[in-house]
């Protein structure tokens, strides 16, 4: 099974939105969350790769602060990020019989007012962890676990960055949503951590549009995007394919009158991005529920979430089963298995004048193609120029050398348990 990266952007593009109820490793073996018991917060690790899931509490000498971040590692240890007076400390927690062992990793001092630091989604390899530090005019990527020593900074770039999506299995190519220092539109860029933090563009749908990458699947190349390019001032969900020059599409069925955020993509669908199932978190006035959508299906299936769902957390198996972790007063650790309706065959649609564009001979993993000219007209002849990858070395900050939805009533309330409501295009 494979867990996909989660998004930190809401429908309105909030840079520091609430985190999911728990964090999963990339392979789905472990999860970690901050649990509450008798008014005290403590880290808790879940083991998910056995016959039955089980939880191991990892309390420290004193209760944790509510905003403390935790992240599971592939070896079963849990990374914890604590903050005190601008000092960000990182440690690895592990069970030691009745107690909790703690291995300090070091600290990052952020004295500047307004600097914020948070953990990035778990790296695909599971043996490293990264954090994003954002101040008024620049962003630094820190490796806080898995390095030879303490925290080190592999990349720094101008502008305020948010998001964080891994584009490959090696944990080398990191996509970030960057807002320029001059306050221009937000665009997704790729940071190559193996080449000194080299920065290249990824999403450039329109000149003044805000384009953010929410999720990516390395197997199929499927990308989930949020942009206001098709409707200025209104952020819409769209999809594209990494390494493709075809336009980004914004399906009408994803225009719900409730905020919808994708949190998992079905893995293992090599060369078949339109067949990938995508899990959506849908938030309404009465609570949150799950939506399932496939690019080829052109509809959203609305499914009730299990009681106690750790909202926004989940993973797909390769055979299309959605696993949702949940916890209640009577069940402290459990995973619900959801089998969504099968994809319905849809007749192919063709637009007049649409012609295939040959794909440039680029490596998909390390040299993704910027997604530009994404808004094709509904009809008529369409002229396109094949896009090529442009690699530009980003000058580190401070360096003196080098070059620089309209609602239609669908999904307004969660469905009753056992019901499956379909919002068709």
N, C-alpha and C positions, 0 to 999 in steps of 0.2 A: 504494500500500500504506500501511497505517497501523499504527503500533505503539501499544500501549496502556500505560497507566501500570502500574508494577509495585508489588507490595505489600511492606511491610516487616514484616508481622505473621505470625508462625508459627501453627501450630495451637493453641499454648498462649497466644497473644497477646503474644509477646515484643516489647517496644517497639523494640528495636534489633537486629533479626535480621540475619543475614548478607546482603550485597547479592548481586544476580545476578552471573554471571560477566562480563557486560559490560552497558553501558548504551546504549540505542538512542534516537535522536531520535524525536519524535512521528510524523514522516512516514516513518521508516524509512530515511532516506538515509545516515545515518552511525551508527557505533557507536564506543565507546571502552572501553578496559579497561586495567588495570595488568598488563603482561606481565612474565614472569620469564625472564632469560637469564643463565646462568653465575652464579646466585646474586644477581643484581641486578634490582631492579624498575624499570620505566620505562613511561611512558604510550605507548599505541599507538592510532592511529585507523584505523578500518575504513571504507572507502567501499563502500556497498551498492547505490547506484542506477545503477550501470553494467552493462555486459554480464557482467562477472565481478567479484566482490568482491576487493579488495586492501587490504593493510595498510601503513600508514606509521608507522614508529617515531618517537617524539618524545622522545628521551632528553635529560635536562638535564645540567648540569655534574657532578652527583653522583647516585647512585642514590636512588630514592624510598623512603620508609618503607612497610612492607606495608599499613598502614591508609589510605594516601593515596587520596582519592576523585577520580575523573575523570568528566567528563560532556561528550558531544559537543554542539556548537551547530549550528544550521541552516546556517551559512556554512562549516562544515568545521573551524573552530577547536575546540580542546578546553579546557574549563575544568578547572583542577586546584585542589584544596583541600588545603592542607598545614597541619599543626598543630605548634606548638612552644611549650612553656611557657605554655599557655593562650591563645596568639595564633593566630588562624585567618587565614591569608593565601590570597588568591585571585588567579589569573593565567590568561591565555589563551595556549595554546600553538599554534604553527602551524609547518609545515615551511618552511625557508629553504635550499633546495638541500641540501647535505650536513648542515646543522645544524638546530637548533630555535630558533625565535624565541619570545620570551616577553614578554607585555604585562601588567605588574602592574595589578591592579584595586583593591587596597586590602586592609585587614585588619579583623577584628572581634576586639576584646579581650574575653575571657571570664575575668575574674579569680576569679570565685566558684567555690569548690570544688564539684565535682559537676556543673558545667555541661557539657552535651554539645551538639555541633553537627554536623549532617550535611546533605548536599545533598538537596533534594526531587527527585522525579522530573522529568524534563525538561518544561518548559512547552510547551503545544501550539503556540505560535507559533515556538518555537525560537530567538528572539532575546534571550531573558531567562533568567536562572537564579535560583533561590531556595534558601535554606537555612533549617533549623529549629534554633533554639537553645533548649534546655530546661534550666532550673535546678530548684531544689527546689520552687518554688511557682508558676512562670509559664513561658510559652512565647513566644518572639519569632519572627516570620517576617521574614527578611532577604532583600532583593533584592541579590544579589552580582554580577550581570552584567547588562548591558543598560540600566543606568540612566544619568542624566546625569553623575553623578560616581562616587564610590566606593560601597561598600556602604551601603544605607539600609534602615531598618526600617519597612515599611508597616503592620505589625500586631503587636499584643502582646495576649495574653489570659491570664487566670488558669488555673492547672492545668497538668498535664504532658500534652503532646500527642505523638502518634506518627502513623505512617501517612503519608498525603499522596496524595490522588487529585484530579485535575483533572476538573471536571464540565462544562466548556464548551470550545469551540475557541479562545476568545479569551484563555484563561489568566487569567480574572478570579475565578472561583469555585473555591476550594480547600477540599476536605473533609479534616478532621483528626479523629483519634480522641483525645478529651480525657478525662482523668481529673481530677475536681475536686480542689482543694487539700485538701478534707477527706477524701479517699480514697474517695469514692463510686464507683459503677459507671462504667465507661468508656462514653461515648456519642460518636457521630460528630456533629460540628458543621460548619457551612459558614462560611468566612471570605471576605467580599467585599473583595478587595484594591482595588477601585475606589472604595470608600466608607469609606476610613479603617480598614479591618480590622473592619467590622461583622460580628458573630457571630450566627448563627441555628441552631437545632437541625435535624438531619436524621434521625438514627436514634434512635427511642425505642420499642423493641419492647415491653419490660416495664419496670416501675419499677426492679427490682434487677438486670436483665440487663446483661451486658457486650456492647455492640453495636459492631462495627467494620466499616468499609467497606474492601473489598480492591481492587475494580476498578470502573470505570464506563465506559460507552461513550456518548458524546454523541449518536451517530446514532440508536441504538435506545432509549436510556434504560436499558439493562440494567445492574443493579447486582449485584455479587457481595459477599455479606455473611458475616461470621463472628459467631456469637452463641451464648450459652448459654441463651437464652430457652426453647427447646423442651426442653432437658435441663439443668437447673441443675448447674453444675460441669463440664459437657462442652461444649466449643466445637464447633459444627456449621456447615457451609457452607449458605448459603441464597441466594435470589435474589429480587429485586424489580424494580420499574420506576420510574425517576425521574419524578415528577409524577403517579403513580398512587395511588389510595387502596385498591387491592386489597392483601390481606395478603402479607407475606413468606412464601415457601414454603421448606421444608427437605426436599429430596428424600431418600428412603431410599437411593437409589443412590450418593449422595455420602458416605454413612457408611462410609468405608473404614477398615481397621485400620492404615493407614499415614498419616502426615501428608501432606495434599494442599493445595497452594497454587495458586490461579489466577494466571496471569501474562500472559494476552493474551486479548482478545475480538475476534471477527471484526467488522470495521467495515462500514459501508455498508448495514446492514440497517434502514433507516428504518422505524419503526412496526412492526417485526417482532422484538421482543426474544426471543421463544421460538425463533426460527430461528437465532440467533447461536451460532456455535461458540465454545466456551471451552476454552483450553488450560490444563491443570493440571500442575504439577510434583509428582510423587509420590515420596516418599523412603522407601526400605526398607532393610533390613539389607544387601542386596547391591548397593545403589546407587540411582540416581535414574532414572526414566523418565517418559514423557509420557502424560497422560490427556486425552481429548477428550470433552467433554460438551456437550449442547444441552438447554435447558430442555424443549423439546417431545419430545425423544428418550427421556428417562427412563432413560438407561443411560450408563455410562462405557466408552469404548473405550480399552484399554491398549495403547500403542505403544512399541516400543523407541526410545530416544534414540540419535542418532548418536554414534559414538566421539568423545570429546573435546568433547562438548557443553558450552558455557559455561552451566552449569546455571542455570535460571530465566530465561534470556533467549530471546526469540523474538517474532515478530509474525505476524499474519494478513494475507493479501491479501483484497481485497474478494470475490474469487471462491472463497474458502474453502481456500486453500493455506497451510499453516503453514510458516514459514521459521525454521529453528533454526541459529544460528551455532555453529561448532565449530572447534577448532584441535587438531592433533596434532603429533607430532615431524616428520612428513613433509609435512604440510599446515598452514601457519601461519595461513591465513585462508580459510574456506569457509563456505557456507551450505547446509544440507540442506533440500530441499523435501519436505514430508510432506503427502500427500493422505489425509485420514481417511476412514473409511467414511461413505457417505451416510446422512443421517438417515432412520430407519425410521418410517413412519407409525404413530402410536399412536392408539388409540380415545380419544375425549374422555371425560373423567371429570367428573361433576357431584356436588356435595355437596348434600344436602337443605337447602332453605332459603337457599341462596346466591343473592343477587340482585346485579345490577350496581349500583355506586354512581356517580352522576354526578360527573364530574371538575370541580373548581372552575376557573373561567376564569383560570388563572395562567400566566405566562410560564415555559416549561420551563427556559430557560437561566439566568435570573438569580433566579428565585423557586421553587426546588424545594420539594416538599411533604414535611413530616416523615412518615416511615414509622412509624406507631404502630398499636396494636391489631392486631399482626401475627399473633397466634396464634389462628386461628379454630378452633372445635371441629370434630371430625370429622363430626358430624351434628347435626341439630336446627336450630332457627331461630337465625339470627345477626343480632343488631342491631348496626348500625354508624352512626356519626355522621360525615358528611363532614368531612375534615380541611382546615384552611386553613393558609396560611403565616403564621407569626408572625415579624416582623422586629424584633429587639431590638438596640439599639445597645450594644455592649460597652464598658464603661468601661475605659480603659487602666489598667494596673497603676500605682499610685502617683498617679493623678489625684485631685484634690480636688474636682472639679466633675462634674456629671452624675449620672445614676442608674446605679446599678450594673447417642469412638464405640465404641459397642459393636462389636467386630470379628466378622466372619462369614467370615474366611478369604479375602476378595477382595483382590487386590492386595498380598499379603504378600511377593511376590518379583517382580523385573522379568521381563517375558516374554522369550523367546528372540528373537533378531533375525529379523525377517520374520513374527513371529507377531502376531496381533491377538486379544486376549482380551477378551471382553465381559462386564462385570458388570451383569446386568440386575436391575431392581427386583423 
